[in-house]
Amino acid sequence: MRVVGEMPVEIYDKNKFIELSARAEVCRIVKKEKEGIAKVKARTKRYLYTIKIPLNELEEFIKQLKCKEVVEVGKKT
């Protein structure tokens, strides 16, 4: 059996992403200040789900996530 890397699945509906986050082992948040968005990534056993959220809505969105662990990922200086 050959293992083929899967592409992340982008979700556009916030409520659907929140539902999926309940199954996630970890959620990672990557802020892109120049673009004014944050990418939220939910890793489940099978897939990596992503969603783009405007920075001004991010804090409220994070409170709704049901991930076991939420980690903010940033560049190390």
PEDA-V783534 format. One record per residue. N is the residue number from 1. RES is the residue in one small letter. SS is DSSP state (h for helix, s for strand, l for the rest). OMEGA is omega in whole degrees, -180 to 180 (999 if undefined). D_CENTER is the distance of its C-alpha to the mean C-alpha in whole Angstrom. Layout:
<<N;RES;SS;OMEGA;D_CENTER> <N;RES;SS;OMEGA;D_CENTER>>
This chain:
<<1;m;l;179;29> <2;r;l;180;27> <3;v;l;-180;24> <4;v;l;180;22> <5;g;l;179;18> <6;e;l;175;16> <7;m;l;175;14> <8;p;l;179;10> <9;v;s;179;10> <10;e;s;179;9> <11;i;l;-179;9> <12;y;l;-178;11> <13;d;l;-177;12> <14;k;h;-178;11> <15;n;h;178;13> <16;k;h;180;12> <17;f;h;179;8> <18;i;h;176;10> <19;e;h;-179;12> <20;l;h;-178;10> <21;s;h;179;8> <22;a;l;179;12> <23;r;l;-174;12> <24;a;l;175;9> <25;e;l;-180;11> <26;v;s;173;9> <27;c;s;179;5> <28;r;s;-180;5> <29;i;s;178;6> <30;v;s;180;8> <31;k;s;176;11> <32;k;s;-174;13> <33;e;l;-177;16> <34;k;l;-179;19> <35;e;l;179;17> <36;g;l;-180;16> <37;i;s;171;12> <38;a;s;174;9> <39;k;s;176;6> <40;v;s;-176;3> <41;k;s;179;2> <42;a;s;-179;4> <43;r;s;172;8> <44;t;l;-180;11> <45;k;l;-174;14> <46;r;l;-173;14> <47;y;l;169;11> <48;l;s;179;8> <49;y;s;179;6> <50;t;s;174;5> <51;i;s;177;6> <52;k;s;-177;8> <53;i;s;174;9> <54;p;s;-177;13> <55;l;h;-179;13> <56;n;h;178;16> <57;e;h;-171;14> <58;l;h;-176;11> <59;e;h;179;13> <60;e;h;180;14> <61;f;h;-180;11> <62;i;h;180;10> <63;k;h;-177;13> <64;q;h;-177;12> <65;l;l;-178;9> <66;k;l;-180;11> <67;c;l;176;10> <68;k;l;-178;13> <69;e;l;177;11> <70;v;s;-177;9> <71;v;s;175;10> <72;e;s;-177;10> <73;v;s;179;11> <74;g;l;178;14> <75;k;l;177;17> <76;k;l;-180;20> <77;t;l;999;23>>
